[in-house]
């Protein structure tokens, strides 16, 4: 398998939130082995915590054959596998070596070979304009600093290249209690102004949440034109999620996830 290690940087040189997220994701990695195996085995991509079909969200371009693609925060790399099966030349980067160990095993099991990098998606060892497509599903788009990873994604994309990412909705961040394991409520529990970096109680990582206005300004400032914003609804077939932070009833009334689709200006 093609692999690269930590970009030559020591752990001490990494930003504090990157170090913290690396530690927690190495610890949590075992919980994502089973879901990763199931997603690798699927020929029909589904997205987010409700398994929304690709036909509903169209996260993947139709013309991936021969294109260069990168997954930002690939985890077990099932999205990278879906890209590779559609003919893309794929690179996956992730902050957790334990997650990448699962990805490498599944590459071997499924006979797919693409480059996996252990590193920080805020600083990627590729020259400008190396990729046609970038994607993140609860990867860098949640766990990396947007002020760094969004301009980095823009740098890596060729003119006209597309970035697609799926992340928790801003509304759900406002409605989620501080207590660990308690689902979002029907009340606003924190102010909308000033929200950016969130840390939950206990041994947790560092998440980043932006308002829609802040996303729009950052994306445009980084050289992107916004093509679509999808506020995700669970499909009719959805069952309760294994994640404690939202219920199916809540998600049927308010969006708990959102998909951003943007294109780099030519």
PAZAPA-4460 file (N, C-alpha, C; in steps of 0.05 Angstrom, whole numbers, plus 32768, in hexadecimal, padded with zeros to 4 digits):
% residues 266
    n_x    n_y    n_z   ca_x   ca_y   ca_z    c_x    c_y    c_z   seq   type   mol
   8011   7FE8   8000   8000   8000   8000   8012   8019   8000     1      X     A
   8008   802D   7FF3   8016   8047   7FF3   8010   8056   800D     2      X     A
   8024   805E   801B   8020   806D   8034   8034   8083   8036     3      X     A
   802D   8097   8045   803F   80AC   804D   803B   80B1   806A     4      X     A
   8051   80B7   8079   804E   80BD   8095   8049   80DA   8099     5      X     A
   8050   80E4   80B1   8045   80FD   80BC   8051   8116   80B0     6      X     A
   8056   8117   8096   8060   812F   8089   807A   8139   8094     7      X     A
   8088   8128   80A3   80A2   8131   80AE   80A0   8141   80C7     8      X     A
   8088   8146   80D2   8084   8157   80E9   8082   8146   8102     9      X     A
   808E   814F   8118   808A   8142   8131   806F   8149   813D    10      X     A
   8065   8138   814F   804B   813E   815B   804C   8159   8169    11      X     A
   8062   8160   8175   8065   8179   8184   8062   8191   8172    12      X     A
   8068   818E   8158   8066   81A5   8146   8049   81AA   813D    13      X     A
   8037   8198   8142   801B   819A   8138   800C   81AE   814A    14      X     A
   7FF8   81BB   813F   7FE6   81CC   814F   7FD9   81BC   8165    15      X     A
   7FD2   81C9   817A   7FC7   81BC   8192   7FAE   81AC   818B    16      X     A
   7F9C   81B7   817B   7F83   81A9   8175   7F88   8190   8164    17      X     A
   7F9D   8191   8153   7FA4   817A   8143   7FAF   8164   8154    18      X     A
   7FC0   816B   8168   7FCA   8156   817A   7FB3   8149   818A    19      X     A
   7FA1   815A   8194   7F8B   814F   81A4   7F79   813D   8193    20      X     A
   7F73   8146   817B   7F61   8136   8169   7F6F   811C   8161    21      X     A
   7F89   811D   815D   7F98   8104   8157   7F95   80F0   816D    22      X     A
   7F98   80F9   8186   7F97   80E7   819C   7F7B   80DB   819F    23      X     A
   7F66   80EB   819D   7F4C   80E0   81A1   7F44   80CE   818A    24      X     A
   7F4B   80D4   8172   7F44   80C3   815B   7F54   80A9   815B    25      X     A
   7F6C   80A9   8164   7F7A   8090   8168   7F6C   807E   817C    26      X     A
   7F61   808B   8191   7F52   807C   81A5   7F37   8072   819B    27      X     A
   7F29   8083   818B   7F0E   807C   8181   7F0F   806A   8169    28      X     A
   7F26   8066   815D   7F27   8058   8143   7F1A   803D   8143    29      X     A
   7F1C   802E   8159   7F11   8013   815A   7EF2   8014   8157    30      X     A
   7EE5   802A   815F   7EC8   802C   815C   7EBF   802F   813F    31      X     A
   7ED2   8036   812E   7ECB   803C   8112   7ED4   8026   80FE    32      X     A
   7EDE   8010   8109   7EE7   7FFA   80F8   7ECF   7FED   80EB    33      X     A
   7EBA   7FE6   80FA   7EA3   7FD9   80EF   7E94   7FEB   80DA    34      X     A
   7E8E   8004   80E1   7E82   8015   80CC   7E93   8019   80B4    35      X     A
   7EAE   801A   80B8   7EC0   801D   80A1   7EBF   8004   808F    36      X     A
   7EBF   7FED   809B   7EBD   7FD4   808B   7EA3   7FD3   807B    37      X     A
   7E8D   7FDB   8088   7E73   7FDA   8079   7E74   7FEE   8062    38      X     A
   7E7F   8006   8066   7E7F   801A   8051   7E91   8011   803A    39      X     A
   7EA8   8006   8040   7EBA   7FFB   802C   7EAC   7FE6   801B    40      X     A
   7E9C   7FD6   8027   7E8F   7FC0   8019   7E77   7FC9   8008    41      X     A
   7E6E   7FE2   800C   7E56   7FEC   7FFE   7E5E   7FF7   7FE3    42      X     A
   7E4F   7FF0   7FCF   7E52   7FFB   7FB4   7E41   8014   7FB0    43      X     A
   7E30   801A   7FC3   7E1D   8031   7FC1   7E23   8044   7FD8    44      X     A
   7E31   805A   7FD4   7E38   806C   7FE9   7E20   8077   7FF7    45      X     A
   7E21   8078   8012   7E0E   8087   8022   7E1D   8099   8034    46      X     A
   7E10   80AF   803E   7E1F   80C5   804A   7E14   80CC   8065    47      X     A
   7E26   80D5   8077   7E1F   80E0   8091   7E14   80CB   80A4    48      X     A
   7E09   80D5   80BA   7E01   80C3   80CF   7DE7   80B5   80C9    49      X     A
   7DD8   80BF   80B4   7DBE   80B2   80AD   7DC0   80A1   8094    50      X     A
   7DD8   809E   8089   7DDB   808E   8071   7DCB   8098   8059    51      X     A
   7DCC   80B2   8054   7DBD   80BE   803E   7DC9   80B4   8023    52      X     A
   7DB9   80AA   8010   7DC4   80A0   7FF7   7DD2   80B5   7FE7    53      X     A
   7DE7   80AC   7FD8   7DF5   80BE   7FC6   7DE2   80CB   7FB2    54      X     A
   7DCD   80BD   7FAA   7DBB   80C8   7F96   7DAC   80E0   7FA1    55      X     A
   7DAA   80E3   7FBC   7D9D   80FA   7FC8   7DB0   8112   7FCB    56      X     A
   7DC9   810D   7FD0   7DDC   8122   7FD6   7DF0   8128   7FC0    57      X     A
   7DF5   8115   7FAE   7E08   8117   7F98   7E22   8124   7FA2    58      X     A
   7E2F   8118   7FB5   7E48   8121   7FC0   7E5F   811C   7FAC    59      X     A
   7E5C   8107   7F9C   7E72   80FF   7F8A   7E6D   8108   7F6D    60      X     A
   7E80   8114   7F60   7E7D   811B   7F44   7E79   8103   7F32    61      X     A
   7E6B   8107   7F1C   7E67   80F0   7F0A   7E80   80EA   7EFA    62      X     A
   7E92   80FE   7EF7   7EA9   80FB   7EE5   7EC3   80F8   7EF4    63      X     A
   7EC6   80E5   7F05   7EDE   80E1   7F15   7EF4   80D2   7F07    64      X     A
   7EEE   80C4   7EF2   7F02   80B3   7EE4   7F19   80C4   7EDB    65      X     A
   7F31   80BC   7EE4   7F4A   80CA   7EDD   7F4F   80E4   7EEC    66      X     A
   7F3E   80EB   7EFF   7F41   8104   7F0E   7F51   80FE   7F27    67      X     A
   7F5E   8114   7F31   7F6D   8112   7F4A   7F5B   811C   7F61    68      X     A
   7F58   810B   7F75   7F46   8111   7F8B   7F54   810D   7FA6    69      X     A
   7F4C   811D   7FBA   7F57   811B   7FD5   7F41   811B   7FE9    70      X     A
   7F43   8109   7FFD   7F30   8109   8013   7F3D   8115   802C    71      X     A
   7F32   8129   8037   7F3D   8139   804C   7F32   812F   8067    72      X     A
   7F42   811E   8075   7F39   8111   808D   7F2A   80F8   8086    73      X     A
   7F39   80E5   807B   7F2D   80CD   806E   7F24   80B8   8082    74      X     A
   7F2E   80B8   809A   7F27   80A2   80AD   7F2E   8087   80A2    75      X     A
   7F1A   8075   80A1   7F1F   805B   8096   7F1F   805A   8077    76      X     A
   7F1B   8071   806B   7F1F   8075   804E   7F0A   8068   803C    77      X     A
   7EF2   8064   8046   7EDE   8058   8035   7ED5   806C   801F    78      X     A
   7ED5   8086   8025   7ECF   8099   8010   7EE4   8099   7FFA    79      X     A
   7EFD   8097   8002   7F13   8094   7FEF   7F0F   807C   7FDE    80      X     A
   7F06   8066   7FEA   7F01   804E   7FDB   7EEB   8052   7FC6    81      X     A
   7ED6   8060   7FCE   7EC0   8066   7FBA   7ECB   8077   7FA3    82      X     A
   7EDD   808A   7FA9   7EE9   809A   7F94   7EFA   8089   7F82    83      X     A
   7F0A   8078   7F8D   7F1C   8067   7F7E   7F0D   8054   7F6B    84      X     A
   7EF7   8049   7F75   7EE6   8037   7F64   7ED9   8046   7F4D    85      X     A
   7ED8   8060   7F4F   7ECD   8070   7F39   7EE2   807B   7F27    86      X     A
   7EFB   8071   7F2B   7F10   8077   7F18   7F22   808E   7F1F    87      X     A
   7F1F   809A   7F37   7F30   80B0   7F3F   7F4B   80A6   7F49    88      X     A
   7F5F   80B7   7F46   7F79   80B4   7F53   7F77   80C1   7F6F    89      X     A
   7F78   80B1   7F84   7F6F   80BB   7F9E   7F86   80BD   7FB2    90      X     A
   7F85   80D1   7FC3   7F96   80D4   7FDA   7F83   80D8   7FF2    91      X     A
   7F89   80CA   8008   7F7A   80CE   8021   7F8E   80D7   8036    92      X     A
   7F86   80EB   8045   7F97   80F4   805B   7F86   80F4   8075    93      X     A
   7F93   80EA   808B   7F85   80EA   80A4   7F98   80EE   80BB    94      X     A
   7F8E   80FA   80D1   7F9D   8101   80E8   7FA3   80E9   80FA    95      X     A
   7F94   80D3   80F7   7F96   80BC   8109   7FA3   80A4   80FB    96      X     A
   7FBA   809C   8106   7FC7   8084   80FB   7FB6   806B   8100    97      X     A
   7FA8   806A   8116   7F97   8053   811C   7F80   8050   8107    98      X     A
   7F75   8066   80FF   7F60   8065   80EA   7F6D   805C   80D0    99      X     A
   7F84   8066   80C9   7F92   805E   80B0   7F9A   8040   80B0   100      X     A
   7F9F   8035   80C8   7FA5   8019   80C9   7F8E   8008   80BF   101      X     A
   7F75   8010   80C7   7F5D   8003   80BD   7F5B   8007   809F   102      X     A
   7F60   8020   8096   7F5E   8026   8079   7F71   8014   8069   103      X     A
   7F89   8011   8072   7F9D   8000   8063   7F94   7FE3   8062   104      X     A
   7F8A   7FD9   8078   7F80   7FBD   8078   7F69   7FBA   8064   105      X     A
   7F57   7FCD   8063   7F40   7FCB   8051   7F49   7FCF   8034   106      X     A
   7F5D   7FE0   802F   7F69   7FE1   8014   7F72   7FC6   800B   107      X     A
   7F81   7FB8   801C   7F8B   7F9E   8014   7F73   7F8A   8010   108      X     A
   7F60   7F8B   8022   7F49   7F79   8021   7F39   7F7C   8007   109      X     A
   7F36   7F96   7FFE   7F25   7F9B   7FE7   7F35   7FA0   7FCD   110      X     A
   7F4F   7F9D   7FCF   7F60   7F9F   7FB7   7F61   7FBB   7FAB   111      X     A
   7F60   7FD0   7FBC   7F63   7FEB   7FB2   7F7C   7FF8   7FBE   112      X     A
   7F8B   8005   7FAD   7FA4   8011   7FB5   7FA4   802F   7FAF   113      X     A
   7FA4   803F   7FC3   7FA7   805C   7FBF   7FB7   8067   7FD7   114      X     A
   7FC1   807F   7FD4   7FD3   808A   7FE7   7FC5   8093   8001   115      X     A
   7FCF   808B   8018   7FC5   8093   8031   7FDB   80A2   8040   116      X     A
   7FD5   80BA   804B   7FE8   80CB   8058   7FDF   80CF   8075   117      X     A
   7FF2   80CA   8088   7FED   80D1   80A4   7FF6   80ED   80A8   118      X     A
   7FE3   80FF   80AB   7FEA   811B   80AD   7FD2   812D   80B3   119      X     A
   7FD7   8147   80B3   7FC4   815B   80BA   7FBA   8168   80A0   120      X     A
   7FA0   8168   809C   7F94   8173   8084   7F96   8191   8082   121      X     A
   7FA0   819E   8096   7FA5   81BB   8095   7FBF   81C1   8086   122      X     A
   7FCF   81AD   8081   7FE9   81B1   8074   7FF0   8197   8065   123      X     A
   7FEC   8197   804B   7FEE   817E   803C   8005   817F   8028   124      X     A
   8016   816A   8027   802F   816B   8018   802B   8167   7FFA   125      X     A
   801C   8178   7FED   8018   8177   7FD0   801A   8194   7FC5   126      X     A
   8023   8197   7FAD   8025   81B1   7FA1   800A   81BD   7F9B   127      X     A
   8009   81D6   7F95   7FF1   81E4   7F8D   7FE4   81D5   7F75   128      X     A
   7FCA   81D6   7F73   7FBA   81CD   7F5C   7FC0   81AF   7F56   129      X     A
   7FC0   819E   7F6B   7FC6   8182   7F67   7FAD   8171   7F63   130      X     A
   7F95   817C   7F69   7F7D   816B   7F6A   7F66   8178   7F5B   131      X     A
   7F54   8167   7F52   7F3B   8170   7F45   7F24   8170   7F58   132      X     A
   7F26   8160   7F6E   7F0F   815C   7F7F   7F19   8157   7F9C   133      X     A
   7F0C   8164   7FAF   7F12   815F   7FCC   7EF8   815A   7FDA   134      X     A
   7EF9   8148   7FEE   7EE0   8141   7FFC   7EE7   813C   801A   135      X     A
   7ED3   8142   802B   7ED6   813C   8047   7EBB   8136   8053   136      X     A
   7EB8   811F   805F   7EA0   8118   806E   7EA8   8115   808B   137      X     A
   7EA1   8129   809B   7EA8   8128   80B8   7EC6   8124   80BC   138      X     A
   7ED6   812D   80AA   7EF3   812C   80AD   7EFF   8147   80B4   139      X     A
   7F0F   8151   80A2   7F1B   816B   80A6   7F06   8181   80AA   140      X     A
   7EEF   817D   809D   7EDA   8192   809F   7ECE   8195   80BB   141      X     A
   7ED3   8182   80CD   7ECA   8185   80E8   7EE1   8187   80FC   142      X     A
   7EF8   8179   80F6   7F0D   8176   810A   7F26   8187   8104   143      X     A
   7F27   8194   80ED   7F3E   81A6   80E7   7F34   81C3   80E8   144      X     A
   7F47   81D5   80EB   7F40   81F2   80ED   7F38   81FC   80D1   145      X     A
   7F1F   8205   80CE   7F17   820E   80B3   7F28   8225   80A8   146      X     A
   7F33   8236   80B9   7F44   824C   80AF   7F5D   8241   80A2   147      X     A
   7F64   8228   80A8   7F7B   821B   809B   7F74   8207   8086   148      X     A
   7F61   81F5   808C   7F5C   81E0   8078   7F4E   81EA   805F   149      X     A
   7F3C   81FE   8062   7F2E   8207   804A   7F41   8214   8036   150      X     A
   7F52   8227   803E   7F66   8232   802B   7F79   821D   8020   151      X     A
   7F7F   8209   8031   7F91   81F3   8028   7F83   81E3   8012   152      X     A
   7F69   81DD   8016   7F5A   81CF   8001   7F59   81DF   7FE7   153      X     A
   7F56   81F9   7FEA   7F55   820A   7FD2   7F70   820A   7FC4   154      X     A
   7F86   820A   7FD3   7FA1   820A   7FC8   7FA5   81F0   7FB8   155      X     A
   7F9B   81DA   7FC2   7FA0   81C0   7FB6   7F8F   81BB   7F9C   156      X     A
   7F78   81C9   7F9A   7F66   81C5   7F84   7F6F   81D5   7F6B   157      X     A
   7F6A   81C9   7F54   7F6E   81D7   7F3B   7F57   81EA   7F36   158      X     A
   7F5B   81FF   7F26   7F44   8210   7F1F   7F2C   8200   7F15   159      X     A
   7F15   8205   7F20   7EFD   81F6   7F19   7EFA   81DD   7F29   160      X     A
   7F0E   81D6   7F3A   7F0C   81BE   7F4B   7EF6   81C2   7F60   161      X     A
   7EEB   81AC   7F6A   7ED5   81AD   7F7C   7EDD   81A2   7F98   162      X     A
   7ED1   81AE   7FAC   7ED3   81A5   7FC8   7EB7   81A0   7FD1   163      X     A
   7EB3   8188   7FDE   7E99   8180   7FE9   7E9E   8177   8005   164      X     A
   7E8E   8181   8018   7E92   8177   8034   7E77   8175   8042   165      X     A
   7E75   8161   8054   7E5E   815C   8064   7E65   815E   8081   166      X     A
   7E56   816E   8091   7E5D   8174   80AC   7E44   8178   80BC   167      X     A
   7E46   8178   80D7   7E30   817F   80E8   7E25   819A   80E1   168      X     A
   7E0B   819E   80E4   7DFF   81B8   80DE   7E05   81CC   80F4   169      X     A
   7E06   81E5   80EC   7E0A   81FA   8100   7DF4   81FB   8114   170      X     A
   7DDB   81F6   810B   7DC4   81F6   811D   7DC7   81E1   8133   171      X     A
   7DD0   81C9   812C   7DD3   81B4   8140   7DE8   81BB   8155   172      X     A
   7DFE   81C8   814C   7E12   81D1   815F   7E07   81E4   8173   173      X     A
   7DF4   81F5   816B   7DE7   8208   817E   7DD4   81FA   8191   174      X     A
   7DCA   81E3   818A   7DB5   81D6   8199   7DBF   81BE   81AA   175      X     A
   7DD9   81B8   81A8   7DE4   81A1   81B6   7DED   81A8   81D2   176      X     A
   7DE4   819A   81E7   7DEC   81A0   8202   7E0A   819B   8206   177      X     A
   7E14   81A7   821C   7E30   81A3   8223   7E35   8187   822D   178      X     A
   7E21   817A   8239   7E25   8160   8245   7E2B   814B   8230   179      X     A
   7E3E   8139   8237   7E46   8124   8224   7E2F   8110   8220   180      X     A
   7E2A   8109   8207   7E17   80F5   8201   7DFA   80FD   8202   181      X     A
   7DF4   8118   8203   7DD9   8122   8204   7DD2   812D   81E8   182      X     A
   7DBB   8125   81DE   7DB4   812D   81C3   7DAB   814A   81C1   183      X     A
   7DAD   8155   81A8   7DA4   8170   81A3   7D87   8174   81AB   184      X     A
   7D81   818C   81B5   7D67   8193   81BF   7D59   81A5   81AB   185      X     A
   7D40   81AD   81B1   7D31   81C0   81A0   7D35   81DD   81AA   186      X     A
   7D4A   81E2   81B9   7D51   81FD   81C3   7D6D   8204   81BB   187      X     A
   7D71   821E   81B7   7D8C   8228   81B2   7D9B   822A   81CD   188      X     A
   7DB2   821C   81CF   7DC0   821A   81E8   7DDA   822A   81E9   189      X     A
   7DE3   8234   81D2   7DFB   8244   81D2   7DF8   825A   81BE   190      X     A
   7E06   8271   81C1   7E03   8287   81AE   7E0D   8280   8193   191      X     A
   7E00   828B   817E   7E0A   8287   8163   7E22   8297   815D   192      X     A
   7E23   82AF   8168   7E3A   82C1   8162   7E52   82B8   8172   193      X     A
   7E69   82B5   8164   7E81   82AD   8171   7E87   8290   8172   194      X     A
   7E74   827F   816A   7E79   8262   816A   7E8F   825B   8156   195      X     A
   7EA1   824A   815D   7EB6   8242   814A   7EC2   8228   8154   196      X     A
   7ED0   8228   816A   7EDD   8210   8174   7ECD   8205   818B   197      X     A
   7EC6   81EB   818A   7EB6   81DE   819F   7EC6   81C7   81AA   198      X     A
   7EC5   81C5   81C4   7ED1   81AF   81D3   7EBC   81A4   81E6   199      X     A
   7EB8   818A   81E4   7EA3   817E   81F4   7EB0   8173   820E   200      X     A
   7E9F   816E   8223   7EAA   8164   823C   7EB7   8148   8239   201      X     A
   7EC9   8142   824B   7ED6   8128   824B   7EED   8127   8238   202      X     A
   7EF5   810F   8230   7F0C   810C   821E   7F02   810E   8202   203      X     A
   7F01   8127   81F8   7EF7   812C   81DD   7F0B   813B   81CD   204      X     A
   7F05   813E   81B3   7F16   814D   81A2   7F0C   816A   819F   205      X     A
   7F17   8177   818B   7F10   8193   8186   7F01   8194   816B   206      X     A
   7EE9   819E   816B   7ED9   81A1   8153   7ED7   81BF   814B   207      X     A
   7ED1   81C3   8132   7ECE   81DF   8128   7EB3   81E1   811A   208      X     A
   7EA4   81F5   8122   7E89   81FA   8117   7E86   8217   810F   209      X     A
   7E7E   821B   80F6   7E7B   8236   80EC   7E5D   823B   80E5   210      X     A
   7E55   8254   80E8   7E3B   825C   80DE   7E3B   825B   80BF   211      X     A
   7E24   825C   80B3   7E23   825C   8096   7E30   8275   808B   212      X     A
   7E2C   828C   8098   7E39   82A4   808E   7E58   82A2   808F   213      X     A
   7E62   8296   80A5   7E7F   8294   80A8   7E8A   8280   8093   214      X     A
   7E7B   826A   808E   7E84   8257   8079   7E85   8265   805E   215      X     A
   7E70   8275   8058   7E6F   8282   803E   7E86   8295   803A   216      X     A
   7E8B   82A5   804E   7EA1   82B9   804C   7EBD   82AB   804A   217      X     A
   7EC1   8296   805A   7EDA   8287   8059   7EDE   827A   803E   218      X     A
   7ECA   826C   8034   7ECC   825E   801A   7ED2   8272   8004   219      X     A
   7EC3   8288   8003   7EC7   829B   7FEE   7EE3   82A9   7FF0   220      X     A
   7EEB   82AF   8008   7F05   82BB   800C   7F1C   82A8   8004   221      X     A
   7F17   828E   8006   7F2B   827A   7FFE   7F2B   8274   7FE0   222      X     A
   7F19   8280   7FD1   7F19   827C   7FB4   7F03   826A   7FAA   223      X     A
   7EEF   8263   7FBA   7ED9   8251   7FB2   7EC0   8261   7FAB   224      X     A
   7EB1   8256   7F98   7E96   825E   7F93   7E83   8248   7F9D   225      X     A
   7E6F   8250   7FAB   7E5D   823C   7FB8   7E47   8234   7FA4   226      X     A
   7E46   8219   7FA0   7E32   820E   7F8D   7E19   8205   7F9B   227      X     A
   7E1B   81FA   7FB3   7E03   81EF   7FC0   7E09   81EC   7FDE   228      X     A
   7DF4   81EE   7FEE   7DF3   81E7   800A   7DDB   81D6   800F   229      X     A
   7DDF   81BD   8017   7DC9   81AA   801B   7DC6   81A6   8039   230      X     A
   7DAE   81AC   8043   7DA8   81A6   805F   7D9B   818A   8060   231      X     A
   7DAA   8178   806B   7DA5   815B   8068   7D8D   8152   8079   232      X     A
   7D7B   8143   806C   7D65   8136   807B   7D6A   8118   807A   233      X     A
   7D63   8109   8090   7D65   80EC   808F   7D52   80E0   807B   234      X     A
   7D5A   80CB   806D   7D47   80BE   805B   7D31   80B0   806B   235      X     A
   7D1B   80A9   805C   7D04   809C   806A   7D0C   8082   8077   236      X     A
   7D21   8075   806C   7D29   805B   8077   7D3C   805E   808F   237      X     A
   7D43   8076   8097   7D57   807A   80AD   7D4D   806F   80C7   238      X     A
   7D60   8063   80D6   7D5A   805A   80F1   7D6B   806B   8104   239      X     A
   7D66   8068   811E   7D75   8078   8131   7D93   8074   812E   240      X     A
   7DA2   8089   812F   7DBF   8088   812C   7DCD   807E   8146   241      X     A
   7DE4   8073   8142   7DF4   806A   815A   7E01   8081   8168   242      X     A
   7E00   8099   815C   7E0C   80B0   8169   7DF9   80BD   817C   243      X     A
   7E02   80C5   8194   7DF0   80CF   81A9   7DE8   80EC   81A6   244      X     A
   7DF4   80FB   8194   7DF0   8118   8194   7DD7   8121   8185   245      X     A
   7DC9   810F   8177   7DB0   8117   8169   7D9E   80FF   8167   246      X     A
   7D84   8105   8167   7D70   80F0   8164   7D64   80F2   8148   247      X     A
   7D58   80DC   813F   7D4B   80DC   8125   7D34   80F0   8124   248      X     A
   7D25   80F2   8139   7D0F   8105   813A   7D19   8122   8137   249      X     A
   7D2F   8128   8144   7D3A   8143   8141   7D43   8148   8125   250      X     A
   7D51   8135   8119   7D5C   8139   80FE   7D46   813A   80E9   251      X     A
   7D2F   812F   80EF   7D18   8131   80DB   7D0C   814D   80DC   252      X     A
   7D11   815C   80F1   7D06   8177   80F4   7D19   818D   80ED   253      X     A
   7D33   8189   80F3   7D48   819D   80EE   7D61   818F   80E3   254      X     A
   7D70   819D   80D2   7D88   8190   80C6   7D9E   818C   80DB   255      X     A
   7DA7   8174   80DE   7DBE   816F   80EF   7DD8   816C   80E0   256      X     A
   7DD6   816B   80C5   7DED   816A   80B4   7DE9   817D   809C   257      X     A
   7E00   8185   8091   7DFE   8196   8079   7E15   818F   8066   258      X     A
   7E0F   8191   804C   7E23   818B   8037   7E28   81A6   8029   259      X     A
   7E42   81AD   8027   7E4B   81C4   8017   7E58   81BA   7FFE   260      X     A
   7E51   81C7   7FE7   7E5D   81C0   7FCE   7E68   81DA   7FC2   261      X     A
   7E82   81DC   7FBD   7E8E   81F4   7FB4   7EA2   81EE   7F9D   262      X     A
   7EA8   8202   7F8D   7EBB   81FF   7F77   7ECF   8215   7F78   263      X     A
   7EE8   820E   7F72   7EFE   8222   7F72   7EFB   8233   7F5A   264      X     A
   7EFD   824D   7F5E   7EFA   8260   7F48   7F11   825C   7F34   265      X     A
   7F0A   825E   7F1B   7F1F   825B   7F06   7F30   8273   7F04   266      X     A
***
